[in-house]
Amino acid sequence: QVQLVESGGGLVQPGGSLRLSCAYSGSIFSINAMAWYRQAPGKQRELVAAITRGGSANYVDSVKGRFTISRDNAKNTVYLVMNSLKPEDTAVYYCNAAPRSDYWGQGTQVTVSS
């Protein structure tokens, strides 16, 4: 069964932190690189960070130095630690394979506002 379940979002003030989690099932995710994507209102979904099964990570320039992606292959879970959050980080955050598959979870809302 293919499934993605994101959690950990919320409302945070600028400069705050959040830790997102994504529990995944299905070989399509277990054997591939995983990534976090986000979609802000009125904008296209964009890739934020990706990590290979071996742990090599890449980030979009706008989050470098602030976000950290990691994964626990034994637990089939990928994480995103977000520090120094900015209002422009406000979006629904999703996890998926990288390159993305056709499967999406419900996402988790992150709102950065004072």
C-alpha positions as CSV (number, residue, x, y, z in Angstrom):
1,Q,0.0,0.0,0.0
2,V,1.4,3.4,-1.0
3,Q,0.8,6.0,1.7
4,L,2.3,9.4,2.7
5,V,1.3,11.0,6.0
6,E,2.8,14.4,6.9
7,S,2.6,16.0,10.3
8,G,4.1,18.7,12.5
9,G,3.0,21.9,10.9
10,G,1.4,24.8,12.8
11,L,1.5,28.5,13.4
12,V,4.8,30.0,14.4
13,Q,6.2,33.5,14.8
14,P,9.0,34.7,12.5
15,G,12.3,33.4,13.7
16,G,10.7,30.3,15.2
17,S,11.2,26.6,14.4
18,L,9.2,23.6,13.5
19,R,9.9,19.9,12.8
20,L,7.9,18.2,10.1
21,S,7.6,14.4,9.8
22,C,6.5,12.2,7.0
23,A,5.7,8.6,7.4
24,Y,5.8,6.7,4.1
25,S,5.0,3.2,2.9
26,G,5.5,1.6,-0.4
27,S,8.6,0.5,-2.2
28,I,8.5,3.5,-4.5
29,F,9.5,5.6,-1.5
30,S,11.7,3.2,0.3
31,I,14.2,2.8,-2.5
32,N,14.3,6.3,-3.9
33,A,15.4,9.7,-2.8
34,M,12.7,11.6,-0.8
35,A,11.9,15.2,-0.7
36,W,9.8,17.9,0.9
37,Y,7.8,20.2,-1.4
38,R,5.7,23.2,-0.5
39,Q,2.9,25.1,-2.1
40,A,1.9,28.6,-1.2
41,P,-1.4,30.1,-2.1
42,G,-1.5,31.1,-5.8
43,K,1.9,29.5,-6.4
44,Q,3.2,26.3,-8.0
45,R,4.4,23.5,-5.8
46,E,8.2,23.7,-5.4
47,L,10.8,21.3,-4.2
48,V,12.4,22.5,-0.9
49,A,14.8,19.8,0.0
50,A,15.7,16.3,-1.1
51,I,17.7,13.5,0.5
52,T,19.0,10.2,-1.0
53,R,18.6,6.9,0.7
54,G,22.3,7.2,1.7
55,G,21.8,10.6,3.3
56,S,23.1,13.1,0.7
57,A,20.9,16.3,0.9
58,N,20.2,19.2,-1.4
59,Y,18.2,22.4,-0.7
60,V,16.6,25.2,-2.7
61,D,18.7,28.4,-2.2
62,S,15.9,30.1,-0.2
63,V,16.2,27.6,2.7
64,K,19.9,26.8,2.7
65,G,21.3,27.2,6.2
66,R,17.9,27.3,7.8
67,F,16.3,23.9,6.9
68,T,17.7,20.4,7.5
69,I,16.3,17.3,5.9
70,S,16.9,13.8,7.3
71,R,15.5,10.4,7.0
72,D,15.3,7.2,9.1
73,N,15.2,4.3,6.6
74,A,14.3,1.8,9.4
75,K,11.3,3.8,10.4
76,N,10.3,4.8,6.8
77,T,10.2,8.4,7.9
78,V,11.6,11.6,6.6
79,Y,12.0,14.8,8.6
80,L,12.4,18.5,7.9
81,V,13.7,20.8,10.7
82,M,12.9,24.4,9.9
83,N,14.7,27.1,11.8
84,S,14.7,30.9,11.4
85,L,11.3,30.7,9.8
86,K,10.1,33.6,7.6
87,P,6.6,34.7,6.5
88,E,7.5,33.6,3.0
89,D,7.9,30.0,4.3
90,T,4.1,29.9,4.8
91,A,2.8,27.1,2.7
92,V,1.4,23.6,2.8
93,Y,4.3,21.2,3.0
94,Y,4.2,17.7,1.3
95,C,6.7,14.9,1.1
96,N,7.1,12.7,-2.0
97,A,9.8,10.9,-3.8
98,A,12.4,12.8,-5.8
99,P,11.6,13.0,-8.7
100,R,8.1,13.3,-7.5
101,S,5.6,10.5,-8.0
102,D,1.9,10.7,-8.6
103,Y,1.1,9.9,-5.0
104,W,0.6,12.8,-2.5
105,G,-0.4,12.9,1.1
106,Q,-2.7,15.5,2.7
107,G,0.2,17.8,3.5
108,T,0.7,19.9,6.6
109,Q,0.1,23.6,6.9
110,V,2.9,25.8,8.1
111,T,2.0,29.4,8.8
112,V,4.7,32.0,9.8
113,S,3.1,35.1,11.2
114,S,3.3,37.5,14.1
